[in-house]
Amino acid sequence: MVRQLLNNLFATSILSKLHLFFLGLLLSTSGGLLAAPQQVGAPEAVKPVAAQQLMPGARRAYAELLKMRLDPARNLLRSELQRAPNSASTLLVADCIDFADLLATQDADRYDAIIEAQDDRLDALDDSPERGALRDYTIAEIHFHKAIAQVFFNHEVQGAWSMRQAYQQMQGVVKRYPDFLPARKTLGMCQFMIGSLPEGFRWFLKVMGLPGSIEGGMKNLGLAAQQPNDFQTEAQILQALLQESYFKKTEATVQLATRLAAEQPDNLLFSYLTISANKKLRRTAKGLEAYHKRPTGPGYVKLPYLRHIAADLLLYQGQYAASRRENQLFLQEYQGEHFRKDALFKLYLASWLSGDQASANEYRRRIDNDGRIVMEEDAYAQRFYEGKFTLNRTLTRARLQLDGGFYREALTTLNSIPDCVCPNVPLRDKLEEVYFRARAFHGLVRLDSARHCYARTIALSGNAPYYFAPQAALQLGYLFKADGKLNIARTYFEKTLNYPKHEYKNSTDAKAKVALAALNQPESSGKRRL
């Protein structure tokens, strides 16, 4: 239960959409230095709390950390560590640097040393005479960092205990210092993540003392995002990502990412956000443009996962050789265990679609021996290796075109499939074709045709254990909600949750659960019901 819970907690919420290390990097922004300017009409500034601010040296180090320039960040922090080795400000930024480095590189050889360093920092904070919001927050935040690191590196039981400590400590910080907004940022994000988990974990979460709340999480996160504080930018990023992934507010995410990257073109983290957001919004050309413009050079930590994103974007465009090169480099440079099976599956697709069957067979063989099965993408690749389904070349091209936002091209590809009734066509292929047509019509804003094809997908599916019908129900829920037909939308979101296990059940159910919660919020009550 602990392993399954923690894997769901860190893999089925925002992590599965924005990729493992990115949320961790945002979690490490607990020493935020992008103080928001005062704006006309903005809420009244929060009154300072004792020991709330970072010291200037730690602030400068954190500026480099936020750009993913970790060695310069360490160099700047060295004098602060000598001058004030036990201050919360210094220990917080030091832990953020180590934590960001561990998640970015996924280097298992460094895990033990970093966990030991975190324990030393916690001991130093316990012995320190310093008191105040920042000190208490630092203790809770280091426990959060520790929990995530432990889960990433297969120590789920220890990670569960660290998460429990961190969650309860963060609740305490919010209670003692209600105006200390950074604590609301982290607590709100965790409340949302836990609140979106499947119902089957509720009893275990209650026993562990980890209450979740979608509405409460968004409220806390919103306070940190809307009111000026040193951590406002990070809270805005988290809020935008959750709204994009779960509430279909897509434009806000890409606008925020584009603005941040334009303001700081030397910031690799903001470039990552821009690339990822454009991929999620199926803006392939813009995603590749941002990838090629990303800052590189001495001082920047390597982010191999960016190559995996670029490989996907190139695959969508049909640039198979270029896609293979990026994924090959990803596998060479990346030391982690997640997304490796997915990369090998994408290498298989690029080889297979370009006619290189020998290479395709080799990449398929390697899927079974590389990486872990935690992320849904890796589980999908493993199911393919095990022969749980076969691929249709035409439908595969259409799916990649849809994923890249090439809706007209995808519809043309689908229209090339012979219009005949053939008893030998597998049910999965029949469902895939109808569902892909729905996606193409949806992307082209031909909504009546999209609704018809989504409904047909559900009717044809029956109890088949595929993701097409649950996704069709989810999309119909979104469409009817947009039309103000909230009762019909609720019916489809509930229908989504009722489908048994399928390839993307965790992430699909989480979205449906959040959508249902949103229907009960006051902003939905004034809309037309049917």
Residue pairs with C-beta under 8 A, 6 or more apart in sequence:
1 204
2 156
2 157
2 160
3 156
5 160
5 197
5 201
5 204
5 205
6 151
6 156
6 159
6 160
6 163
7 151
7 156
7 374
8 197
8 198
8 201
8 506
9 151
9 163
9 193
9 194
9 197
10 20
10 148
10 151
10 152
11 20
11 374
11 375
11 376
11 506
12 196
12 197
12 376
12 506
12 507
12 510
13 192
13 193
13 196
13 197
13 510
14 23
14 189
14 193
14 238
14 241
14 242
14 245
15 23
16 375
16 376
16 377
16 506
16 507
17 241
17 245
17 280
17 507
18 241
18 245
18 276
19 276
19 305
19 339
20 103
20 152
20 305
20 336
20 338
20 339
20 375
21 103
21 104
21 106
21 303
21 305
22 272
22 273
22 276
23 238
24 99
24 100
24 103
24 145
24 148
24 152
25 68
25 100
25 103
25 104
25 269
26 234
26 237
26 238
27 99
27 141
27 144
27 145
27 148
27 186
27 189
28 65
28 95
28 96
28 99
28 100
28 103
28 145
29 66
29 96
29 231
29 234
30 92
30 96
30 137
30 138
30 141
30 182
30 186
30 231
31 54
31 58
31 59
31 62
31 89
31 92
31 93
31 96
31 230
32 62
32 182
32 229
32 230
32 231
32 232
32 233
32 234
33 54
33 59
33 62
33 63
33 66
33 230
34 66
34 230
34 232
34 233
34 234
35 228
35 229
35 230
35 232
36 228
36 229
36 232
36 233
37 228
38 45
38 228
39 228
42 226
42 227
42 228
43 226
43 227
43 228
45 227
45 228
46 179
46 180
46 181
46 227
46 228
46 229
47 179
49 132
49 133
49 177
49 179
49 180
50 131
50 132
50 133
51 88
51 130
51 131
51 132
51 133
51 134
51 135
52 132
52 133
52 134
52 180
53 89
53 134
53 230
54 62
54 89
54 92
54 93
54 134
54 230
55 80
55 84
55 87
55 89
55 90
57 76
57 77
57 79
57 80
57 83
57 90
58 77
58 80
58 89
58 90
58 92
58 93
60 76
61 73
61 74
61 76
61 77
61 80
61 93
61 97
62 73
62 93
62 96
64 70
64 72
64 73
64 76
64 299
65 73
65 93
65 96
65 97
65 100
66 267
66 269
67 264
67 266
67 267
67 268
67 269
67 295
67 300
68 100
68 104
68 267
68 268
68 269
68 300
68 301
68 303
69 268
69 299
69 300
69 301
70 97
70 100
70 101
70 104
70 299
70 301
71 299
72 299
73 93
73 97
74 97
77 90
77 93
77 94
77 97
80 87
80 89
80 90
80 93
81 90
81 94
84 90
85 124
86 124
86 125
86 127
86 128
86 130
87 128
87 130
88 125
88 128
88 130
88 132
88 134
88 135
88 137
88 138
89 134
91 121
91 124
91 125
91 138
91 142
92 134
92 137
92 138
92 141
92 142
94 117
94 121
95 117
95 118
95 121
95 138
95 141
95 142
95 145
96 145
98 114
98 117
98 118
99 114
99 145
99 148
99 149
100 301
101 110
101 301
102 110
102 111
102 114
102 149
102 152
103 148
103 149
103 152
104 301
104 302
104 303
105 301
105 302
105 335
105 336
106 152
106 334
106 335
106 336
106 337
106 338
107 335
108 153
108 335
111 149
111 153
114 149
115 146
115 149
115 150
118 142
118 145
118 146
118 149
121 142
122 139
122 142
122 143
125 135
125 138
125 139
125 142
126 139
128 135
133 173
133 176
133 177
133 180
133 183
136 169
136 172
136 173
136 176
136 177
137 170
137 173
137 180
137 182
137 183
139 169
140 166
140 169
140 170
140 172
140 173
140 183
140 186
141 166
141 170
141 186
143 162
143 163
143 165
143 166
143 169
144 162
144 163
144 166
144 170
144 186
144 190
146 159
146 162
146 166
147 159
147 160
147 162
147 163
147 166
148 159
149 159
150 156
150 158
150 159
150 162
151 159
152 336
160 208
163 210
164 208
164 209
164 210
167 187
167 190
167 209
167 210
168 209
170 183
170 186
170 187
170 190
171 187
173 180
173 183
173 187
174 180
174 183
174 184
174 187
174 220
177 183
181 223
181 224
181 227
181 229
181 231
181 232
181 235
182 224
182 229
182 230
182 231
184 220
184 221
184 223
184 224
185 220
185 221
185 224
185 225
185 231
185 234
185 235
185 238
187 217
187 220
188 216
188 217
188 218
188 219
188 220
188 221
188 222
188 223
188 224
189 217
189 221
189 238
189 242
190 212
190 217
191 211
191 212
191 213
191 214
191 216
191 217
191 220
192 212
192 213
192 214
192 217
192 218
192 221
192 242
193 212
193 217
194 205
194 210
194 211
194 212
195 212
195 213
195 214
195 215
195 216
195 217
195 513
195 517
196 212
196 214
196 246
196 510
196 513
196 514
197 205
197 212
197 510
198 506
198 509
198 510
198 513
205 211
205 212
214 513
214 514
214 517
214 518
215 517
215 521
218 239
218 242
221 235
221 238
221 239
221 242
222 239
224 231
224 232
224 235
225 232
225 235
225 236
225 238
225 239
229 235
233 260
236 256
237 256
237 260
237 273
240 249
240 252
240 253
240 256
240 257
241 253
243 249
243 252
243 253
244 250
244 252
244 253
244 277
244 280
245 280
245 511
246 510
246 511
246 514
246 515
247 514
247 515
247 518
248 478
250 280
250 281
253 277
253 280
253 281
254 274
254 277
254 278
254 281
254 283
257 270
257 273
257 274
257 276
257 277
257 278
258 274
260 267
260 270
260 273
260 274
261 267
261 270
261 271
261 273
261 274
261 290
263 270
264 270
265 293
265 295
266 295
267 295
268 294
268 295
268 300
268 301
268 303
271 290
271 293
271 294
271 295
272 294
272 303
272 306
274 287
274 290
275 287
275 290
275 291
275 294
275 306
275 309
275 310
276 309
278 284
278 286
278 287
278 290
279 287
279 309
279 312
279 313
281 405
282 402
282 403
282 404
282 405
282 443
283 405
284 313
284 316
284 317
284 404
284 405
284 406
287 309
287 310
287 313
288 310
288 313
288 314
288 317
291 306
291 309
291 310
291 313
294 306
302 333
304 329
304 330
304 333
304 334
305 330
305 334
305 339
307 326
307 327
307 329
307 330
307 333
308 326
308 327
308 330
308 334
308 339
308 342
308 343
308 346
310 326
311 323
311 324
311 326
311 327
311 330
311 343
311 346
311 350
312 323
312 346
312 403
313 404
314 320
314 322
314 323
314 326
315 323
315 346
315 349
315 350
315 400
316 400
316 401
316 403
316 404
316 405
316 406
317 404
318 353
318 400
320 350
320 351
320 353
320 354
321 350
321 354
323 346
323 350
324 347
324 350
324 351
327 343
327 344
327 346
327 347
327 350
328 347
330 343
331 340
331 343
331 344
331 370
334 340
337 371
337 372
338 371
338 372
338 374
338 375
338 378
339 371
339 375
339 377
339 378
340 370
340 371
340 372
340 378
341 367
341 370
341 371
341 373
341 377
341 378
341 381
341 382
341 385
342 375
342 377
342 378
342 380
342 381
344 363
344 364
344 366
344 367
344 370
344 371
344 381
345 363
345 364
345 367
345 380
345 381
345 384
347 359
347 363
348 360
348 363
348 364
348 367
348 384
349 396
349 400
351 357
351 359
351 360
351 363
352 360
352 391
352 393
353 393
353 396
353 397
364 384
364 385
367 381
367 382
367 384
367 385
368 382
368 385
368 386
371 378
372 378
373 379
373 382
376 503
376 504
376 506
376 507
379 503
380 503
380 504
383 389
383 503
384 391
389 428
390 426
392 429
392 432
394 413
394 414
394 416
394 417
395 414
395 417
395 429
395 432
395 433
395 436
397 413
398 410
398 413
398 414
398 436
398 440
399 410
399 432
399 436
401 407
401 409
401 410
401 413
402 410
402 436
402 439
402 440
402 443
405 443
407 439
407 440
407 443
407 444
408 440
408 444
410 436
410 439
410 440
411 437
411 440
411 441
411 444
414 433
414 436
414 437
414 440
417 433
427 460
427 464
428 464
428 466
430 460
431 457
431 460
431 461
431 464
431 466
431 468
431 469
432 468
434 453
434 456
434 457
434 460
434 468
435 453
435 454
435 457
435 468
435 471
435 472
437 449
437 453
438 449
438 450
438 452
438 453
438 454
438 456
438 457
438 472
438 475
439 450
441 447
441 449
441 450
441 453
442 450
442 454
442 475
442 479
447 479
450 475
450 479
451 476
451 479
454 472
454 473
454 475
454 476
454 479
455 472
455 476
457 468
457 469
457 472
458 469
458 472
458 473
458 476
458 495
461 468
461 469
461 472
463 500
465 500
465 501
465 502
466 502
466 503
467 502
467 503
467 504
467 505
467 508
469 499
470 496
470 499
470 502
470 504
470 505
470 508
471 504
471 508
473 492
473 493
473 495
473 496
473 499
473 512
474 492
474 493
474 496
474 508
474 511
474 512
474 515
476 489
476 492
477 489
477 490
477 491
477 492
477 493
477 496
477 512
477 515
478 489
478 515
479 489
480 486
480 488
480 489
480 492
481 489
481 515
481 519
481 524
484 527
484 528
484 529
484 530
485 528
485 529
485 530
486 519
486 524
486 527
486 528
486 529
486 530
487 529
487 530
488 530
489 515
489 519
490 516
490 519
493 512
493 515
493 516
493 519
494 512
494 516
496 508
496 509
496 511
496 512
497 509
497 512
497 513
499 505
502 508
518 524
